[in-house]
């Protein structure tokens, strides 16, 4: 029996599903509050319990989520029981990846989408298991490949030694752990030098090409100095069109239903992976063209004349990219941007940048921090930390009154952006809009 402490965590839920699909008995515990990730677990029949030290039984293999310290009641019970095997999530995942031709997807932005895209590319090429940071996990017995989203937070990805790694970009983040940008960049350099075969990097990034990477490296991007270069890039009403040169020779032509330069970047990373594994350009284009995204990454609902988008964007650059991609995809609609913060330290460090990104929208709205946001020593701020730099933004609560206020817009794109459960507020706005009809 595998028992997950914190089974509703995005990575934990993915790993639980993988073990379940490999034929193991799986259960776990978490907070009682509903989190959308739990639906897939319950649909599989995986039991989820409230935290209780009595849940820990002899013979269990206990996997401990990253958010839980040794003094948590279940963690303490597991560690003190000599008949229980205990693993930290990242240690267990690292050992598991060693059994496959593993592919780790890293970078400050775009990890989840790139991982989902890679799985879609590989799953029919050969047996593939995947762990995505949106709570998704799929497994096939006797898989050749294991593709895993690999987060830098608290150096977790340093527990992985994949065959290939993609690093999409580097931009200072997780300031509660990495005290300087130099520390942050060093973590990526250390990770790259653990890769067994090839590191695939965004060659147009201002920092990645300057890392001291000893492992074989392939760069991708728009500039001529890249090993894998996109040329003749053309945004279209259906997405984008471009050619790919590899080591100076034409590899193939691509037509993909993606919008925004960040999606070109994700596609190029996967084209490079496919090339390394011997895929033909036509096959790669066919597979990538049928990729329809991952959970909470630009998830679109069209209701009447309005578009409702739920996105995980929680960093200024991610917000900027989402808004810019929306301008391309829906050029004739106004944008109503709603942002809900997560970490106090991130907002304190990047308040002005958040404001500048939100200012790209037509109607910016800022939500308050969630009530259960983790307190951080020495930081006492609220959403007005951003609001002071963008006076035209309206600060709202996620209640029916605010939902009715937002529902007054017509023929717009609503962007709900947060790593937290802002999708519940999206549902409230949709219901308020329906009530008007």
SULLINWO-V119637 format. One record per backbone hydrogen bond with DSSP energy under -0.5 kcal/mol. CO is the residue of the C=O (numbers start at 1). NH is the residue of the N-H. If there is no record, write none. Layout:
BEGIN
CO_NH / CO_NH
END
This chain:
BEGIN
1_3 / 1_61 / 2_27 / 3_5 / 3_63 / 4_6 / 4_7 / 4_29 / 5_65 / 6_9 / 9_13 / 10_14 / 11_15 / 12_16 / 13_17 / 14_18 / 15_19 / 16_20 / 17_21 / 18_22 / 19_24 / 20_23 / 25_2 / 26_47 / 27_4 / 28_49 / 29_6 / 29_7 / 30_51 / 35_38 / 36_39 / 37_40 / 37_41 / 38_42 / 39_43 / 40_44 / 41_46 / 42_45 / 45_47 / 47_28 / 49_30 / 52_55 / 53_56 / 57_60 / 60_62 / 60_85 / 61_3 / 62_64 / 62_87 / 63_5 / 64_89 / 65_68 / 67_69 / 69_72 / 72_76 / 73_77 / 74_78 / 75_79 / 76_80 / 77_81 / 78_81 / 80_82 / 81_84 / 83_59 / 84_86 / 85_62 / 87_64 / 88_92 / 89_93 / 90_94 / 91_95 / 92_96 / 93_97 / 94_98 / 96_99 / 97_100 / 100_102 / 101_146 / 102_163 / 102_164 / 103_148 / 104_106 / 104_166 / 105_150 / 106_168 / 110_114 / 111_115 / 112_116 / 113_117 / 114_118 / 115_119 / 116_120 / 117_121 / 118_122 / 119_123 / 122_125 / 122_126 / 127_144 / 127_145 / 129_147 / 130_138 / 131_149 / 132_135 / 136_132 / 138_130 / 140_143 / 144_101 / 145_129 / 146_103 / 147_131 / 148_105 / 149_151 / 151_157 / 152_155 / 153_156 / 155_158 / 156_159 / 157_160 / 162_196 / 163_197 / 163_198 / 164_104 / 165_200 / 166_106 / 166_168 / 167_202 / 169_108 / 174_177 / 174_178 / 177_179 / 180_184 / 181_185 / 182_186 / 183_187 / 184_188 / 185_189 / 186_190 / 187_191 / 188_192 / 189_193 / 191_194 / 191_195 / 192_195 / 197_216 / 198_165 / 199_201 / 199_218 / 200_167 / 201_203 / 201_220 / 202_205 / 205_209 / 207_210 / 208_211 / 211_213 / 212_214 / 216_199 / 218_201 / 219_228 / 220_203 / 220_204 / 221_230 / 223_226 / 227_229 / 227_247 / 228_221 / 229_231 / 229_245 / 231_243 / 234_241 / 236_239 / 239_236 / 240_256 / 241_234 / 242_254 / 243_231 / 244_251 / 244_252 / 245_229 / 246_249 / 249_246 / 252_244 / 254_242 / 256_240 / 256_258 / 260_263 / 260_264 / 261_265 / 262_266 / 263_267 / 264_268 / 265_269 / 266_270 / 267_271 / 268_272 / 269_273 / 270_274 / 271_275 / 272_276 / 273_277 / 274_279 / 275_278 / 280_284 / 281_285 / 282_286 / 283_287 / 284_288 / 285_289 / 286_290 / 287_290 / 288_291 / 294_297 / 296_298 / 296_312 / 298_300 / 299_310 / 301_303 / 301_308 / 303_306 / 306_303 / 307_309 / 307_414 / 308_301 / 309_311 / 309_416 / 310_299 / 311_418 / 315_319 / 316_320 / 317_321 / 318_322 / 319_323 / 320_324 / 321_325 / 322_326 / 323_327 / 324_328 / 325_329 / 326_330 / 328_331 / 330_333 / 334_336 / 334_413 / 335_337 / 335_362 / 335_363 / 336_338 / 336_415 / 337_365 / 338_417 / 339_367 / 341_370 / 343_347 / 344_348 / 345_349 / 346_350 / 347_351 / 350_354 / 351_355 / 352_356 / 353_357 / 354_358 / 355_359 / 357_360 / 358_361 / 363_337 / 364_394 / 365_339 / 366_396 / 367_341 / 370_373 / 376_379 / 378_380 / 382_385 / 383_386 / 383_387 / 384_388 / 386_389 / 387_390 / 390_393 / 394_366 / 394_396 / 396_368 / 397_399 / 399_403 / 400_404 / 401_405 / 402_406 / 403_407 / 405_408 / 406_409 / 411_334 / 412_307 / 412_414 / 413_336 / 413_415 / 414_309 / 414_416 / 415_338 / 415_417 / 416_311 / 417_340 / 420_422 / 421_424 / 422_425 / 422_426 / 423_427 / 424_428 / 425_429 / 426_430 / 427_431 / 428_432 / 429_433 / 430_434 / 431_435 / 432_436 / 433_436 / 433_437 / 434_437
END
